[in-house]
Amino acid sequence: MLRTPADPVRDFDAELRKLVKDLTDTMLDAPGVGLAAPQIGVSVRVFTYYVDDQLGHLINPSLDLSPEEETDDEGCLSVPGLVYPTRRAYGVVAGGFNMYGEPVILEGSGHLARCVQHETDHLDGVLFIDRLDPEQRKLAMREIREAEWWGEPVPQVKVSPHQTWGKGF
């Protein structure tokens, strides 16, 4: 699922609001600064974030990236313990919707911009390790193979109450 682009949200209903709450609670419990629906087995274009005391979510995001870039350490809840310097745009203007279907514009730089790009990548089936230069990606893949959790049986995931149109399993 992490490598498959997620489907756009079409229904802004109680089920979607429950998903946003589940994502937010899971992200905060992890703890993390962002979490995308595909990371919990739901293939829809939704993510939550908690950066610099700003808690929120974005649905069906589209990004406008600044030409300025920066490289900073980045990790991911989907590959625990892995942190590598990753190049990203320094600023972002993200358009999308909130859980009620109302238009939202999210503008930020630095850490917030990095988080928005990282989570939107998840919605596009891209992991941060895909953005590393070839040498660092090779090191990251070695670190994954040597991780304590590598090769463990895949955890049993309960069936999602959210429609996945066959992409969740």
C-alpha positions in Angstrom: 0.0 0.0 0.0 2.8 2.4 0.7 3.9 2.2 -2.9 0.5 2.8 -4.4 -0.9 6.3 -5.1 -4.0 6.9 -2.9 -7.4 7.7 -4.3 -9.0 11.2 -3.9 -11.6 11.6 -1.2 -15.0 12.1 -2.7 -17.3 11.8 0.3 -16.9 14.3 3.2 -19.0 12.3 5.7 -18.9 11.0 9.2 -16.6 8.1 8.1 -14.0 10.6 6.8 -14.2 12.6 10.1 -13.6 9.3 12.0 -10.6 8.6 9.8 -9.1 12.0 10.5 -9.6 11.5 14.2 -8.0 8.0 14.0 -5.0 9.4 12.1 -4.6 12.3 14.5 -4.8 10.0 17.6 -2.4 7.5 16.1 0.1 10.3 15.0 0.1 11.8 18.5 0.4 8.4 20.2 3.4 7.4 18.0 4.6 10.2 18.6 5.0 11.7 15.1 4.7 15.0 13.3 2.6 13.7 10.4 0.7 10.6 9.3 -0.9 9.7 6.0 -3.9 7.4 5.6 -2.0 4.9 3.5 0.4 4.4 6.5 -2.6 2.9 8.4 -3.9 0.8 5.5 -6.4 3.3 4.0 -5.8 4.3 0.4 -7.3 7.8 0.4 -5.6 11.2 0.1 -5.7 12.4 3.7 -2.9 13.3 6.1 -2.6 14.9 9.6 0.2 17.0 11.0 1.5 18.4 14.3 4.3 20.9 13.7 5.3 23.8 16.0 2.1 23.3 18.1 0.0 23.5 14.9 -2.3 20.5 14.7 -4.3 19.9 11.5 -5.2 17.8 8.5 -5.4 18.2 4.8 -7.5 16.2 2.3 -6.8 16.0 -1.5 -3.7 18.2 -1.3 -2.1 20.0 -4.2 1.3 21.6 -3.6 3.1 24.7 -4.9 6.7 24.4 -3.9 9.3 27.2 -3.5 12.3 27.1 -5.7 14.6 27.4 -2.6 15.6 24.1 -1.2 17.1 22.8 2.1 18.5 19.6 3.3 17.6 18.4 6.8 17.3 15.1 8.7 14.1 13.2 8.0 12.6 10.0 9.4 9.3 8.2 9.0 7.0 6.2 11.2 6.8 3.5 8.4 10.6 2.8 8.7 11.3 3.2 12.4 14.7 4.3 13.5 15.8 5.5 10.1 16.9 9.1 9.8 18.8 10.6 6.8 19.4 14.1 5.4 16.8 14.7 2.7 16.5 17.6 0.2 13.1 19.3 0.1 11.7 22.6 -1.0 12.0 25.2 1.7 8.5 26.6 1.4 5.1 25.2 0.4 1.6 26.5 -0.3 -0.8 23.5 -0.1 -4.4 23.7 -1.2 -6.9 21.1 -0.2 -9.9 20.6 2.0 -10.7 20.0 5.7 -12.9 17.1 6.8 -16.1 19.0 6.2 -15.2 19.7 2.5 -14.3 23.3 3.1 -11.3 24.7 1.1 -8.1 25.1 3.0 -4.8 26.8 2.2 -1.8 25.8 4.3 1.3 27.9 3.8 4.6 27.2 5.6 8.3 26.9 5.4 11.0 24.9 7.1 9.7 22.0 9.2 6.0 22.5 8.3 6.9 22.5 4.5 9.0 19.4 5.0 6.2 17.6 6.8 3.6 18.6 4.2 5.8 17.3 1.3 6.7 14.1 3.2 3.0 13.3 3.9 1.9 14.2 0.3 4.7 11.9 -0.9 3.0 9.1 1.0 -0.3 9.8 -0.8 1.6 9.5 -4.1 3.3 6.2 -3.1 6.7 7.7 -2.5 8.9 7.1 0.6 11.5 9.6 1.8 14.3 7.0 1.1 13.3 7.4 -2.6 14.5 11.0 -2.4 18.0 10.1 -1.1 21.0 10.2 -3.4 22.0 6.7 -4.6 24.8 6.2 -2.0 22.6 7.2 0.9 19.7 5.2 -0.4 22.0 2.1 -0.5 23.0 2.8 3.1 19.4 3.2 4.2 18.4 0.0 2.5 21.2 -1.9 4.3 20.1 -0.3 7.6 16.5 -1.5 6.9 17.6 -5.0 6.2 19.7 -5.1 9.4 16.8 -3.6 11.5 15.5 -5.6 14.4 12.0 -5.6 12.8 13.2 -6.7 9.3 11.9 -10.1 8.3 9.4 -10.2 11.1 6.0 -11.6 10.2 3.7 -8.8 8.8 1.4 -7.7 11.6 -2.2 -8.7 11.3 -4.2 -5.6 10.3 -7.9 -5.5 11.1 -10.2 -4.8 8.2 -10.7 -1.0 7.8 -14.3 0.3 8.0 -13.3 2.7 5.3 -13.8 1.9 1.6 -10.5 1.0 0.0 -11.8 -0.1 -3.5 -9.5 -3.1 -3.3 -6.4 -1.2 -2.7 -6.1 -1.7 1.0 -5.3 -5.4 1.1 
